[in-house]
Amino acid sequence: MKILHDEKELRFYAIIGEEEAELTYTFTEEGHMDFDHTFVPKSHRGKGVADKLVKTGLEHARSISCRIIPSCPVVETYVKRHKEYEDIVCWI
């Protein structure tokens, strides 16, 4: 599954058949990426799609030296399980 980045719409997404999964974000005044929503169609939940979206988003943030805010519970859970991203997380 290929994860795409739509910088204009501020989202990472994957086309799965005729449906889309996505991770959306905004930028804070401080320039942090605030990951605020993850959606995976019911038929594809539990298959690692959300993890792939989140990992792609986090890797992008790291590549542009940007800190992240895990407002979305899915992202929060992911970064708590993957301590290698602690250095870019900004807890509010």
C-alpha positions as CSV (number, residue, x, y, z in Angstrom):
1,M,0.0,0.0,0.0
2,K,1.4,3.4,-1.0
3,I,0.9,6.4,1.3
4,L,0.6,9.7,-0.5
5,H,1.1,13.2,0.9
6,D,-1.2,16.0,-0.1
7,E,0.6,19.1,1.2
8,K,-2.1,21.4,-0.1
9,E,-4.9,19.5,1.8
10,L,-2.6,18.8,4.8
11,R,-3.0,15.1,4.8
12,F,-1.4,11.7,4.2
13,Y,-3.7,9.2,2.6
14,A,-3.9,5.8,1.0
15,I,-6.3,4.7,-1.7
16,I,-7.7,1.2,-0.8
17,G,-9.9,-0.1,-3.5
18,E,-12.6,2.5,-3.9
19,E,-12.0,4.0,-0.4
20,E,-9.5,6.2,1.3
21,A,-7.7,6.1,4.6
22,E,-6.2,9.4,5.9
23,L,-4.2,11.1,8.5
24,T,-4.9,14.9,8.7
25,Y,-2.8,17.6,10.3
26,T,-2.6,21.4,10.8
27,F,0.3,23.6,11.6
28,T,0.4,25.4,15.0
29,E,1.5,29.0,15.4
30,E,4.9,27.6,16.6
31,G,5.2,25.6,13.3
32,H,4.5,22.2,14.9
33,M,2.5,19.6,12.9
34,D,-0.7,18.8,14.9
35,F,-1.8,15.4,13.8
36,D,-5.5,15.7,14.5
37,H,-7.5,13.0,12.8
38,T,-7.0,9.4,11.5
39,F,-9.7,7.6,9.4
40,V,-9.6,4.1,8.1
41,P,-12.6,2.5,6.4
42,K,-14.3,-0.2,8.5
43,S,-13.4,-2.9,6.0
44,H,-9.7,-2.2,6.4
45,R,-9.4,-1.6,10.2
46,G,-7.1,-3.9,12.2
47,K,-4.8,-4.4,9.2
48,G,-2.1,-1.9,10.1
49,V,-3.3,0.9,7.8
50,A,-3.4,3.5,10.5
51,D,0.1,2.6,11.7
52,K,1.4,3.0,8.2
53,L,-0.2,6.4,7.9
54,V,1.1,7.6,11.2
55,K,4.6,6.3,10.6
56,T,4.7,8.1,7.2
57,G,3.5,11.3,8.9
58,L,6.1,11.1,11.6
59,E,8.9,10.3,9.3
60,H,7.9,13.3,7.2
61,A,7.9,15.6,10.2
62,R,11.3,14.3,11.2
63,S,12.7,14.9,7.7
64,I,11.7,18.6,7.8
65,S,12.9,19.0,11.4
66,C,9.3,19.6,12.6
67,R,7.9,18.7,16.0
68,I,4.5,17.0,16.2
69,I,1.5,17.2,18.5
70,P,-0.4,13.9,18.8
71,S,-4.0,15.3,19.2
72,C,-5.5,12.3,17.5
73,P,-5.7,9.3,19.9
74,V,-4.4,6.9,17.2
75,V,-1.2,9.0,16.8
76,E,-0.9,9.4,20.6
77,T,-1.0,5.6,21.0
78,Y,1.5,5.1,18.2
79,V,4.1,7.5,19.6
80,K,3.7,6.0,23.1
81,R,4.4,2.5,21.6
82,H,7.3,3.7,19.4
83,K,9.8,5.6,21.7
84,E,12.0,6.3,18.7
85,Y,9.7,9.3,18.0
86,E,10.0,10.8,21.5
87,D,12.4,13.5,20.3
88,I,9.9,15.1,18.0
89,V,6.8,14.9,20.2
90,C,5.4,18.0,21.9
91,W,2.9,17.0,24.6
92,I,0.3,19.6,25.4
